[in-house]
Amino acid sequence: MRYLTADRIFSGLDYLPENTVLAISQEGILKDITTMEDIDSYAIEHLEGILCPGFVNTHCHLELSHLKGTIKQHTGIVDFGLGVMKHRNDQTEDEQHKAMLEADAEMQKQGIVAVGDISNTSASIKAKLQSPLHYHTFVELLALNPERADLVFNQGRELLEEYERSKLSASLAPHAPYSASLELIGRITNDCYSRKQPTSIHNQESTAENEFFTHKTGDYLRLYKTINIPIDYFKPSGKSSLQTIASSLNPKTKTLLVHNTFTNQNDLETLEKQDRSLYWCLCPTANLYIENTLPDIAMLIENCTLTLGTDSLASNSHLSIIEEINTILKHQPDISLEILLRAATYNGADFLGIEGDFGSLMKNRKCGINLIQGNAGSYSVKKLA
């Protein structure tokens, strides 16, 4: 048994009293949360830094791990997406599998214990079965043409069943407003509600997305022309993408809005008028990699329940939640570390529905124990259990 204390101990929700001690078994199970007065002083390890639960990475694309360093930075979302399509199958299945295993090992080393992972195929099943991490797979569907909604939904259910047969937690997810029709989004979020599972959707990652929905102008016209997909049927709504799809999202389904780079106050006010179960995921390093800008993080903190994600190695040089926190603090040093740690632990677990096992310090749970050291913007993490 190890008895650990530190300068501060974060529970997943808040900081615990200064005299708190964590009792951890050799198997990494948190056996007790006690005080210094109850443990012989010689047995207590005093650590410099902050102890906290294992991190929850709510947005990752493990399937794209082999694309690390392949796509140029600051191209904008359209050219980034075209780059993924162009290079996605450049490597063999064995090479892709090896890259996924290496990415998974990196997440473990970085103190991540659970992952919300986007998958378009069954390629990541083998790697996930070999991992001690908890994965919830979002089987991602694309079909902007409403006439294809039923076909694509049924194909998605077939892929979902592959994950379920492998005993992996999974649910369906629409890719993004510009690539999933209102009909498909509605079918997916209703299906997730009936199965009591969360869903996820990329949201307002570029100005082009809002231009496309407001006026049917902007860079997404070039995207569809390049990939030779006609969109004559698409009619602009005169509203932002998020405001346009809001009515198609089942309000009772836990829904993760990912990126939110160009979400504004008007979007939030529109959603505030409805009772919804929304979580907002920040992937700041990927935002800088693709669009070279960040969302209005202070606005989102003030109004939303936040989680953190890494996105993929196609848009990031690492899969590290502590580095996502560093990225935020380098650009906005006045943001509270406590808020970011809550986003990185409890909020993520709550969204994935695994808060009974992960996201906070709980007795008799292998919830992960991380030690954060260093200074704001240059923190490092050491996995202790």
N, C-alpha and C positions, 0 to 999 in steps of 0.2 A: 504494500500500500504506500502511495506517495501522498504527502500532505503539502499542498501548494498554496501560497499566498503571493500577492504582488502589490505593486504600488496602488493599483486599482483592479477591481474585478467587475466585469460587465456581465449581467445575467442574460442578456438578449433583449431585455426591456429597459433596464436602468442599471446604475452602479450599486453594488452591494456595500454594506458597512465595511469600514477599513480593517476590522479585525476578522474578516471572513477567511475561512480556510476550506479548500476543496480536497476531499479525500478520493483518490483515484486508484482503482485496482490495476494490477499488471495487465489485465485485458483491456484497459482503457475505459472502463465503466466508472461513471461518477457515482461513488457509493454514498457520499454524504456531503452536505454543505453545512459547515459548523463554524466554531469560533476558536480563536487562539487559546482561550481559557480552557477549552475542552481537550486540547492536545498537548502532549509534552513538548516544550519549546524546542528541544534538540531535534525532534522529528520533523519540524516544519521547514520547508524550503522557501526562502524568501527570494522572489524574483523581481528584477527590474522590468517595469513595463505594465501592460494591461493583459489580464487573462480574460478570455471570452469564449463563447461556444464556437463550434465549427461553422464555417461560412456556407451560405446557400447561394449558389450561382443560378439565378432564375432564367438566364437566357444565354444559351450556347448553341453552336452548330458543330457537334463533334464530327459529323460527316465531312466537313470542309477542312479538317485539320491538315491534310496534305497540301493545301494551297498556301501555307505560310510563306510570306515573302514573294508570292507570285504576282499579285495585283498591285499596281502603283497606288501610292497614297494621293489623297486630295483630288481624285478624279470626279467626284460627285456620284450620286447613287446609281444613275443610269449606266455610266461606264463601268462602275464597280460590278453591277449586276451582269452586264454583258461579259465582263472578265470572268466571273464565276461560271457562267454558261460555257464560255469558250474553253476553259482549262479544267473544268470539273472532272473530266474523264481522262486527263493526260496520263495519270498513273494507274498501275495495275491494281486489282482488288487487294492483293497482298500488301502492296506499298501503302494503299489507303488504310488498311487495317492496322499496319504498324504505326502509321501516323496517329491514328485514333488512340492506340494503346499508350503512345508517348504523351499525347495530350492529356489523357486520363491520369497518367502518373504525375504529370505536372500539377494538375488540380489537387491531387491528394497531397503533394508536397506543400502546396500553397494553403493548406488548411481547409479546403473545401470538402464538405461531407455530403452534399446533395446538389443535384443539377436538374434544371428544367431545360431539356434539350430538344432542339428542332430537328426533325428528320423528314426527308422526302422519300426515303427508300428504307429497306430493311438492312442496309449495309452496316449500321452501328450495333445491331443486336448482339453479335458475337463479342464485341469489345465490352459492351455493357454487362454481359453475363460473366465476364472475367474480372469485373471491377468490384471493389468493396463499397464504392460510392452508391448512394441511392439516386437512381435516375427516374425522372418522370419524362417520358417522351411525348412531345407534341407532334403528331403526324400532320404535316403541313400540306394544305390543299390550295390549288390555284385554278381559277376559272373566272375570268371577268365576264364572259358571256353568260347571261342568266339561263340560256337554253342548255348549257352544259352542267348546270348545278347538280342535277340528280345523278348524272353519270359520274362526275368527279366525286361526289359525296359517297356513292356506293363503292367506288374504287378505293377511297380512303378508308372506308370501313373494313375492306378486305385486308389492307395493310395494317390497320389497327389490330385486327385479329391475329396477325403474325406476332406482334409484340405481346399480346395477351397470352398466346399459346406458349411463349417463352417465359411467362410469369414476370413480365416487366410492366410496370405501371405506365399507362399511356392514355391519351385522349386526342381528339381531333382539334385542329387549329387552322383558321384561315391565314394565308400568308400576309396580305396587306390590303388596304382598301382599294388600291389601284390594280390589284390582281385577283380579287375575289368579289363576286357580285353580291349585292344585298341579299339575294335569295340564298346563295351559298353560305354567307355569314350567318344568316338566320337559321338555316338547317343545322349548321355546326354547333352554334351556341345553344340551340334547343336540345340537341343530342347530348351535349356535355351536361346540361342541367338535368336531363333525365337520368344520366349515369352518375350524377354527383361528382363530376370531375371538372377541373379548371380548363381554361383555354387561353390562347395567346394570340396577339396580332401585332405586327409591326405597324407603328403609327407615326405619321408626319416626320419621316426621316429626312425630308428635303422640302425646299420651297416648291419644287416641281410637282409634288403630290397635291398640294393645295391649289396650285394653278390648274392642274388637270381637272379637279373637281369643280372649281369655281367657274372656269371659262373654257375648259377643254383646250387649253394651250399649254406650252411649256415642253420640257425635255422628254416627258413620257410619250409624246407623239413620236419622237425619234426612236424610242425604245421599241414600240410596237411595229413601227415601219421596218426597223432593222431585223426583227425576228419574224417579220412577215405575218403578223396577226392583225386582221382587220378589226377595227373598233367602231365601225359606222353606227352601230346600235347604241353606243354609249352617249348619254345625254348629261351635260354638266348640271349640277344642282344649284350653282350659285352660292354654295356654302363650302366651308373647309371639308376636307376628307373625313375628319373625326365627327363633325356635326352631321355629315351626310349619312354615315353608317350607324350613328347612335341608336336609331330606332330599330335596327336589325340585330343589335346585340341583346341577347336575353338578359334582362336586368338582374336576374337572380343567379346567373352563372359567374363564378369567379373568373374575371378576365384581366389578363396582363397586357397593358399597352406598353409596347417596347420602343425605346429611343425617344420619342416625343420631342425631337430636336426643334421643331417649329410649332409646337403647341403654344397657344396664347391664352390670355385671360378670357377672351370671348368663348373659346372652346370650353374652358372650365366652367364658366357660368352657364353654358347650355347644358352641360352634364349635371351640374349641381341641382337643376330643377327636377331631376329624376332620382329615385332611390336605386343606386347601382352598387354592385360589388366589384369595384375597379381597383386595380393595383397598377402602379406606374414604375416601369423598370428603366433605370439609367444604365447606359453602356458608354460612358464618356470617352474612353480611349478609342473605341470604334467610331464614334461621332467625329472625333478629330481626324482619324485615319481617312474616313470617306469624305465628309463634308467640310472638314477643318473648322468646325464650330461646335458649340455646346448648347444644350437646351437651357431655358431659364430655370436653373435648378432651385434658386431661392423661391420662385413662384410655386414650383411643384412641391417643395418642402412645406410651404405655408398651407397648401390646399389638398395635398394628396398623400396616400399611403405609398411609400417608395420601397422598391427593392433594387438590387444591383445585379448586373450581368456582365459577362465578358465579351459577348458575341463570339465570332469564330476566329481562328488563326488566319483566315483570309483577310480579316480586317483588324487584326491585333497582333502584337508581337509576343503576347503572353496570355495565359488563362489564370489570372490572379485577381481576386477580389480586393486584396489590400492595395494592389496597384491601381485599381479603379478608384478606390478611396483617395490615394495619393494624387491621381489626376484631378479629381474634384478640388482637393485642398490646395493644389498648386495654383489653380485658377481662381478659387474663391476661398481663401484661407479663413474667412470669418464664419464659415459653416461649421456647425457643431459636430465633433467627432461622434458624440453619443447618438445623434440622429442617423449618421451614416452607418454606425455599427448596428443599430436596430434594423435598418434596411438590409444589411448584410447577413442578418441572423434571423431574428424572430419573424420579421415581415415576410421574408422569402419562404420560410417554413409554413407560415400561416397561409400564404397564397397556394402553395402546393398541397396543403392539407396534411402535412406531416409534422405539425407543431407538437404532437404527442411524443415524438422521438427526437426531433432536431430543432435547432433555432434558439434554444434557451438552456440554461443549466438546470438539469432535472435529475433527481436522485434515481439511481438504478437504470440510467440510460447511457448509451454510448453516443453521446451527442457531439463529441469532438471537443478538444480543449486546445485553444490557440494562445500563443504569447505574442503580443504586439509590442515592438520596441522601436525606438527612434523618435524622430520629430515629425510634426505635421508636414505632409508632402513628401516625406522620405521614410515612411514607416516600413518596417519589414515584419514578416510573420514567421513564427516557428511553430510547427505542429507538435504538440506534446502528447496528445492522445486522440 
